[in-house]
Each structure stands twice: as C-alpha cells, then as structure tokens.
Amino acid sequence: MENTADRAIAIVAVGALLPDAPSAAAFWQNVLNKRYSITETPANRWSIADYYDPDPKAPDKTYSKIGGWVRDFSFDWKRFRMPPKVAASMDEGQQWAVTVAADVLADYGYPKRP
C-alpha cells in the first residue's frame, strides 16, 4: 500500500442543516436517539397529484411519497447584514448554504482563530 501521509486531512469544524436537525449537534443527538426523520411529502413541497404515480415505470413521475425534509427553517438576514430585499430574492437552498457555511466558520472559531 502506498504512503498516504501526504494526503492526510484534518476536519477542524462541522456544520449541518438536515431533517429534524438544524445543526450538526442536533443531528448527532438524533443519531444517538435513533430518530427517524423520513416522512410523507409535505403539501408545501410539491403536489402529490402532479408528480406521484405508484407505477415506477410511469414517465416523469416518482413512485415515492416520502423523503427527508428540512422544516421550520427561518433565514436570519440580519445575522449576515443583508438587506431584506436581497434576502427575499434568495432561493431557500442559497439561504441554507450561507447559514451552514457561517455555522462551520463559527464552529472553527472564526474570526477569533486564524
């Protein structure tokens, strides 16, 4: 086996936003508690009538009505000193990414650490 010392990495911080877990710590607690976070598709995600078909071969449809869903997320635009109109124009996925990236930096200790 080749020497892998030159490819070593160090994980110095973590962040997460997952179903039933707004943070990495909450996710770990869910793992320890064996929490099951897969549920039926919420009505505000997508229309079951439009996209679901129990036949797995149906074109342009899904045969599953379950998934892991992030709920109750509220983007704190003030935390990022962002104008409300800019925050309102962001996709929810962008809001999640900005929030988790900031959480990772905070977990690392930024800006107090180099």
Secondary structure, DSSP 8 states (H G I E B T S, - for coil): ----GGG----------BTTBSSHHHHHHHHHTT---EEE--TTT--HHHHB-S-TTSTT-BS--EEE---S----GGGGT--HHHHHHS-HHHHHHHHHHHHHHHHHTTTT--
